[in-house]
Amino acid sequence: MTINRSISTRRPRTALAHLAHEYRVMASLPLSVHADVLRALLSVTVVRLAQARAR
């Protein structure tokens, strides 16, 4: 199987950028909601990073 390196390195960067963006725009949410959303986004980011590393 051939892996496209540009795609495999772009996905984690995109996930991290999404996490940073959501952190900025969610400032108006109640703290508990903000924390829950960030926790979920961070989980997705970790999974994507792990998949990229496995490749």
C-alpha positions as CSV (number, residue, x, y, z in Angstrom):
1,M,0.0,0.0,0.0
2,T,1.4,3.4,-1.0
3,I,0.8,6.3,1.4
4,N,0.5,9.8,0.2
5,R,2.7,11.6,2.7
6,S,1.2,15.0,2.1
7,I,-2.2,13.7,3.0
8,S,-1.0,11.8,6.1
9,T,0.8,14.9,7.5
10,R,-1.9,17.4,6.5
11,R,-4.7,15.6,8.5
12,P,-3.1,16.0,11.9
13,R,-2.3,19.7,11.1
14,T,-5.9,20.2,10.1
15,A,-7.2,18.6,13.2
16,L,-4.9,20.7,15.4
17,A,-6.0,23.9,13.5
18,H,-9.6,22.9,14.1
19,L,-9.0,22.4,17.8
20,A,-7.3,25.8,18.1
21,H,-10.1,27.5,16.1
22,E,-12.8,25.9,18.3
23,Y,-11.0,26.9,21.4
24,R,-11.1,30.5,20.3
25,V,-14.7,30.6,19.2
26,M,-16.2,28.7,22.1
27,A,-15.2,31.3,24.7
28,S,-18.8,32.4,25.1
29,L,-20.0,29.0,26.1
30,P,-20.5,28.0,29.7
31,L,-17.2,26.5,31.1
32,S,-18.5,23.0,31.5
33,V,-19.7,22.9,27.9
34,H,-16.5,24.5,26.6
35,A,-14.5,21.8,28.5
36,D,-16.7,18.9,27.1
37,V,-16.3,20.1,23.5
38,L,-12.6,20.6,23.9
39,R,-12.2,17.2,25.4
40,A,-14.0,15.6,22.5
41,L,-12.0,17.6,19.9
42,L,-8.8,16.7,21.6
43,S,-9.7,13.0,21.6
44,V,-10.3,13.2,17.8
45,T,-6.9,15.0,17.4
46,V,-5.1,12.3,19.4
47,V,-6.7,9.5,17.3
48,R,-5.7,11.3,14.1
49,L,-2.1,11.8,15.3
50,A,-1.9,8.1,16.3
51,Q,-3.2,7.0,12.9
52,A,-0.7,9.3,11.1
53,R,2.1,7.9,13.2
54,A,1.1,4.3,12.5
55,R,1.4,5.0,8.8
